[in-house]
Amino acid sequence: MRGNISVTADQGNTELQQTTDGSNTVGITMVPTQDISQYTSDLQSRGFVIDSIHNFRDLRGGQSGTGDEQTLIVWRSPPGMQISTVLLQLADFSRQLPYS
């Protein structure tokens, strides 16, 4: 897959401006839209903060059981969460994803 990602400051997101101290980890995760509530709930229970959610049509034609829409979840770790913990939590989270 090829493309570009542009990162811009969201001046309206005061929560992010107040809590960002340079030590947070930020990332994106692609999940099937049909199960978005399950995935966002799981990420939040692991301590991640959901900053935004962006739905898009699956250009790959979909995989079995994933539907024709996908969602990018933009998340960040809470201040103080070690990168090793972030990686362990994401590895465990990704095991449930239906992508091969």
MODELLER restraints for C-alpha pairs under 7 A, 6 or more apart:
rsr = mdl.restraints
at = mdl.atoms
rsr.add(forms.Gaussian(group=physical.xy_distance, feature=features.Distance(at['CA:23:A'], at['CA:79:A']), mean=6.19, stdev=0.5))
rsr.add(forms.Gaussian(group=physical.xy_distance, feature=features.Distance(at['CA:23:A'], at['CA:80:A']), mean=6.88, stdev=0.5))
rsr.add(forms.Gaussian(group=physical.xy_distance, feature=features.Distance(at['CA:24:A'], at['CA:76:A']), mean=6.45, stdev=0.5))
rsr.add(forms.Gaussian(group=physical.xy_distance, feature=features.Distance(at['CA:24:A'], at['CA:77:A']), mean=5.45, stdev=0.5))
rsr.add(forms.Gaussian(group=physical.xy_distance, feature=features.Distance(at['CA:24:A'], at['CA:78:A']), mean=6.17, stdev=0.5))
rsr.add(forms.Gaussian(group=physical.xy_distance, feature=features.Distance(at['CA:24:A'], at['CA:79:A']), mean=5.38, stdev=0.5))
rsr.add(forms.Gaussian(group=physical.xy_distance, feature=features.Distance(at['CA:25:A'], at['CA:76:A']), mean=5.44, stdev=0.5))
rsr.add(forms.Gaussian(group=physical.xy_distance, feature=features.Distance(at['CA:25:A'], at['CA:77:A']), mean=5.26, stdev=0.5))
rsr.add(forms.Gaussian(group=physical.xy_distance, feature=features.Distance(at['CA:26:A'], at['CA:75:A']), mean=5.80, stdev=0.5))
rsr.add(forms.Gaussian(group=physical.xy_distance, feature=features.Distance(at['CA:26:A'], at['CA:76:A']), mean=4.21, stdev=0.5))
rsr.add(forms.Gaussian(group=physical.xy_distance, feature=features.Distance(at['CA:26:A'], at['CA:77:A']), mean=6.52, stdev=0.5))
rsr.add(forms.Gaussian(group=physical.xy_distance, feature=features.Distance(at['CA:27:A'], at['CA:74:A']), mean=5.89, stdev=0.5))
rsr.add(forms.Gaussian(group=physical.xy_distance, feature=features.Distance(at['CA:27:A'], at['CA:75:A']), mean=5.52, stdev=0.5))
rsr.add(forms.Gaussian(group=physical.xy_distance, feature=features.Distance(at['CA:27:A'], at['CA:76:A']), mean=6.26, stdev=0.5))
rsr.add(forms.Gaussian(group=physical.xy_distance, feature=features.Distance(at['CA:28:A'], at['CA:72:A']), mean=6.23, stdev=0.5))
rsr.add(forms.Gaussian(group=physical.xy_distance, feature=features.Distance(at['CA:28:A'], at['CA:73:A']), mean=5.38, stdev=0.5))
rsr.add(forms.Gaussian(group=physical.xy_distance, feature=features.Distance(at['CA:28:A'], at['CA:74:A']), mean=4.51, stdev=0.5))
rsr.add(forms.Gaussian(group=physical.xy_distance, feature=features.Distance(at['CA:28:A'], at['CA:75:A']), mean=6.06, stdev=0.5))
rsr.add(forms.Gaussian(group=physical.xy_distance, feature=features.Distance(at['CA:29:A'], at['CA:72:A']), mean=5.54, stdev=0.5))
rsr.add(forms.Gaussian(group=physical.xy_distance, feature=features.Distance(at['CA:29:A'], at['CA:73:A']), mean=5.21, stdev=0.5))
rsr.add(forms.Gaussian(group=physical.xy_distance, feature=features.Distance(at['CA:29:A'], at['CA:74:A']), mean=6.75, stdev=0.5))
rsr.add(forms.Gaussian(group=physical.xy_distance, feature=features.Distance(at['CA:30:A'], at['CA:70:A']), mean=6.67, stdev=0.5))
rsr.add(forms.Gaussian(group=physical.xy_distance, feature=features.Distance(at['CA:30:A'], at['CA:71:A']), mean=5.54, stdev=0.5))
rsr.add(forms.Gaussian(group=physical.xy_distance, feature=features.Distance(at['CA:30:A'], at['CA:72:A']), mean=4.55, stdev=0.5))
rsr.add(forms.Gaussian(group=physical.xy_distance, feature=features.Distance(at['CA:30:A'], at['CA:73:A']), mean=6.35, stdev=0.5))
rsr.add(forms.Gaussian(group=physical.xy_distance, feature=features.Distance(at['CA:31:A'], at['CA:70:A']), mean=5.76, stdev=0.5))
rsr.add(forms.Gaussian(group=physical.xy_distance, feature=features.Distance(at['CA:31:A'], at['CA:71:A']), mean=5.35, stdev=0.5))
rsr.add(forms.Gaussian(group=physical.xy_distance, feature=features.Distance(at['CA:31:A'], at['CA:72:A']), mean=6.56, stdev=0.5))
rsr.add(forms.Gaussian(group=physical.xy_distance, feature=features.Distance(at['CA:32:A'], at['CA:66:A']), mean=5.27, stdev=0.5))
rsr.add(forms.Gaussian(group=physical.xy_distance, feature=features.Distance(at['CA:32:A'], at['CA:67:A']), mean=6.76, stdev=0.5))
rsr.add(forms.Gaussian(group=physical.xy_distance, feature=features.Distance(at['CA:32:A'], at['CA:69:A']), mean=6.47, stdev=0.5))
rsr.add(forms.Gaussian(group=physical.xy_distance, feature=features.Distance(at['CA:32:A'], at['CA:70:A']), mean=4.55, stdev=0.5))
rsr.add(forms.Gaussian(group=physical.xy_distance, feature=features.Distance(at['CA:32:A'], at['CA:71:A']), mean=6.02, stdev=0.5))
rsr.add(forms.Gaussian(group=physical.xy_distance, feature=features.Distance(at['CA:33:A'], at['CA:55:A']), mean=6.96, stdev=0.5))
rsr.add(forms.Gaussian(group=physical.xy_distance, feature=features.Distance(at['CA:33:A'], at['CA:69:A']), mean=5.61, stdev=0.5))
rsr.add(forms.Gaussian(group=physical.xy_distance, feature=features.Distance(at['CA:33:A'], at['CA:70:A']), mean=4.80, stdev=0.5))
rsr.add(forms.Gaussian(group=physical.xy_distance, feature=features.Distance(at['CA:33:A'], at['CA:71:A']), mean=5.21, stdev=0.5))
rsr.add(forms.Gaussian(group=physical.xy_distance, feature=features.Distance(at['CA:34:A'], at['CA:67:A']), mean=6.74, stdev=0.5))
rsr.add(forms.Gaussian(group=physical.xy_distance, feature=features.Distance(at['CA:46:A'], at['CA:89:A']), mean=6.78, stdev=0.5))
rsr.add(forms.Gaussian(group=physical.xy_distance, feature=features.Distance(at['CA:47:A'], at['CA:77:A']), mean=6.84, stdev=0.5))
rsr.add(forms.Gaussian(group=physical.xy_distance, feature=features.Distance(at['CA:47:A'], at['CA:78:A']), mean=6.80, stdev=0.5))
rsr.add(forms.Gaussian(group=physical.xy_distance, feature=features.Distance(at['CA:48:A'], at['CA:75:A']), mean=6.38, stdev=0.5))
rsr.add(forms.Gaussian(group=physical.xy_distance, feature=features.Distance(at['CA:48:A'], at['CA:76:A']), mean=5.72, stdev=0.5))
rsr.add(forms.Gaussian(group=physical.xy_distance, feature=features.Distance(at['CA:48:A'], at['CA:77:A']), mean=4.84, stdev=0.5))
rsr.add(forms.Gaussian(group=physical.xy_distance, feature=features.Distance(at['CA:48:A'], at['CA:78:A']), mean=6.35, stdev=0.5))
rsr.add(forms.Gaussian(group=physical.xy_distance, feature=features.Distance(at['CA:49:A'], at['CA:75:A']), mean=5.52, stdev=0.5))
rsr.add(forms.Gaussian(group=physical.xy_distance, feature=features.Distance(at['CA:49:A'], at['CA:76:A']), mean=5.31, stdev=0.5))
rsr.add(forms.Gaussian(group=physical.xy_distance, feature=features.Distance(at['CA:49:A'], at['CA:77:A']), mean=6.18, stdev=0.5))
rsr.add(forms.Gaussian(group=physical.xy_distance, feature=features.Distance(at['CA:49:A'], at['CA:78:A']), mean=6.85, stdev=0.5))
rsr.add(forms.Gaussian(group=physical.xy_distance, feature=features.Distance(at['CA:50:A'], at['CA:73:A']), mean=6.98, stdev=0.5))
rsr.add(forms.Gaussian(group=physical.xy_distance, feature=features.Distance(at['CA:50:A'], at['CA:74:A']), mean=6.12, stdev=0.5))
rsr.add(forms.Gaussian(group=physical.xy_distance, feature=features.Distance(at['CA:50:A'], at['CA:75:A']), mean=4.53, stdev=0.5))
rsr.add(forms.Gaussian(group=physical.xy_distance, feature=features.Distance(at['CA:50:A'], at['CA:76:A']), mean=6.68, stdev=0.5))
rsr.add(forms.Gaussian(group=physical.xy_distance, feature=features.Distance(at['CA:51:A'], at['CA:74:A']), mean=5.48, stdev=0.5))
rsr.add(forms.Gaussian(group=physical.xy_distance, feature=features.Distance(at['CA:51:A'], at['CA:75:A']), mean=5.39, stdev=0.5))
rsr.add(forms.Gaussian(group=physical.xy_distance, feature=features.Distance(at['CA:52:A'], at['CA:73:A']), mean=6.10, stdev=0.5))
rsr.add(forms.Gaussian(group=physical.xy_distance, feature=features.Distance(at['CA:52:A'], at['CA:74:A']), mean=5.20, stdev=0.5))
rsr.add(forms.Gaussian(group=physical.xy_distance, feature=features.Distance(at['CA:53:A'], at['CA:71:A']), mean=6.63, stdev=0.5))
rsr.add(forms.Gaussian(group=physical.xy_distance, feature=features.Distance(at['CA:53:A'], at['CA:72:A']), mean=5.78, stdev=0.5))
rsr.add(forms.Gaussian(group=physical.xy_distance, feature=features.Distance(at['CA:53:A'], at['CA:73:A']), mean=4.73, stdev=0.5))
rsr.add(forms.Gaussian(group=physical.xy_distance, feature=features.Distance(at['CA:53:A'], at['CA:74:A']), mean=6.23, stdev=0.5))
rsr.add(forms.Gaussian(group=physical.xy_distance, feature=features.Distance(at['CA:54:A'], at['CA:71:A']), mean=5.41, stdev=0.5))
rsr.add(forms.Gaussian(group=physical.xy_distance, feature=features.Distance(at['CA:54:A'], at['CA:72:A']), mean=5.13, stdev=0.5))
rsr.add(forms.Gaussian(group=physical.xy_distance, feature=features.Distance(at['CA:54:A'], at['CA:73:A']), mean=6.61, stdev=0.5))
rsr.add(forms.Gaussian(group=physical.xy_distance, feature=features.Distance(at['CA:55:A'], at['CA:69:A']), mean=6.75, stdev=0.5))
rsr.add(forms.Gaussian(group=physical.xy_distance, feature=features.Distance(at['CA:55:A'], at['CA:70:A']), mean=5.77, stdev=0.5))
rsr.add(forms.Gaussian(group=physical.xy_distance, feature=features.Distance(at['CA:55:A'], at['CA:71:A']), mean=4.28, stdev=0.5))
rsr.add(forms.Gaussian(group=physical.xy_distance, feature=features.Distance(at['CA:55:A'], at['CA:72:A']), mean=6.41, stdev=0.5))
rsr.add(forms.Gaussian(group=physical.xy_distance, feature=features.Distance(at['CA:56:A'], at['CA:69:A']), mean=5.64, stdev=0.5))
rsr.add(forms.Gaussian(group=physical.xy_distance, feature=features.Distance(at['CA:56:A'], at['CA:70:A']), mean=5.51, stdev=0.5))
rsr.add(forms.Gaussian(group=physical.xy_distance, feature=features.Distance(at['CA:56:A'], at['CA:71:A']), mean=6.15, stdev=0.5))
rsr.add(forms.Gaussian(group=physical.xy_distance, feature=features.Distance(at['CA:57:A'], at['CA:68:A']), mean=6.03, stdev=0.5))
rsr.add(forms.Gaussian(group=physical.xy_distance, feature=features.Distance(at['CA:57:A'], at['CA:69:A']), mean=4.48, stdev=0.5))
rsr.add(forms.Gaussian(group=physical.xy_distance, feature=features.Distance(at['CA:57:A'], at['CA:70:A']), mean=6.20, stdev=0.5))
rsr.add(forms.Gaussian(group=physical.xy_distance, feature=features.Distance(at['CA:58:A'], at['CA:68:A']), mean=5.34, stdev=0.5))
rsr.add(forms.Gaussian(group=physical.xy_distance, feature=features.Distance(at['CA:58:A'], at['CA:69:A']), mean=5.05, stdev=0.5))
rsr.add(forms.Gaussian(group=physical.xy_distance, feature=features.Distance(at['CA:58:A'], at['CA:70:A']), mean=5.72, stdev=0.5))
rsr.add(forms.Gaussian(group=physical.xy_distance, feature=features.Distance(at['CA:61:A'], at['CA:68:A']), mean=6.81, stdev=0.5))
rsr.add(forms.Gaussian(group=physical.xy_distance, feature=features.Distance(at['CA:62:A'], at['CA:68:A']), mean=5.25, stdev=0.5))
